[in-house]
Amino acid sequence: MFEFPLVALDNISKAVRLEKDGWTFPAGQSTDVLLMVNYSTGTKITVTSTEDMALSAKKPDTIDANWNMYSAVLGLVFSTKKPHPLFVKFEGNEEPWAVPQPSIEDTVGLNYGLEQCLNDLTQMGPTLFGTSAGDATSPFAQETDTPAP
């Protein structure tokens, strides 16, 4: 349901991906989905259908209040102090989804595994984006052999 794609050398984004067997819809169609952890805390995000019959929302270029709230909802679901269940409500006639509240032990294990995964993914950044982590760098301007006019 949640994806964390590496989008730059050391920048991991957050994404939502919703899938269900039997869904059929044209790719590129958008709809709003409400993600809630209780009746008063939630956010509406716009998801777009993909070629493989899923709904996907990626981090927008400009962060807005809805995306900040999405990050807060995600934090509550993965909280190691008091994890929350997640409810997904669709605009169409799809029944709401209820993702059960994980146990604290499961959440701790999930967070540990996710942190390890994100660290490994970040370390792959130089290889994936064609930058060598061992290249020499300098904070000083490079001197040139040609004199300035």
HUKA-V35709 format. One record per run of one state. SS is the DSSP state (H for helix, E for strand, C for the rest). FROM is the first residue (numbers start at 0). TO is the last residue. If there is no record, write none. Layout:
# HUKA-V35709
ss->SS from->FROM to->TO
ss->SS from->FROM to->TO
This chain:
# HUKA-V35709
ss->C from->0 to->0
ss->E from->1 to->2
ss->C from->3 to->4
ss->E from->5 to->7
ss->C from->8 to->9
ss->E from->10 to->11
ss->C from->12 to->13
ss->E from->14 to->18
ss->C from->19 to->28
ss->E from->29 to->35
ss->C from->36 to->40
ss->E from->41 to->48
ss->C from->49 to->52
ss->E from->53 to->57
ss->C from->58 to->63
ss->H from->64 to->76
ss->C from->77 to->84
ss->E from->85 to->89
ss->C from->90 to->95
ss->E from->96 to->98
ss->C from->99 to->102
ss->H from->103 to->122
ss->C from->123 to->123
ss->H from->124 to->127
ss->C from->128 to->148
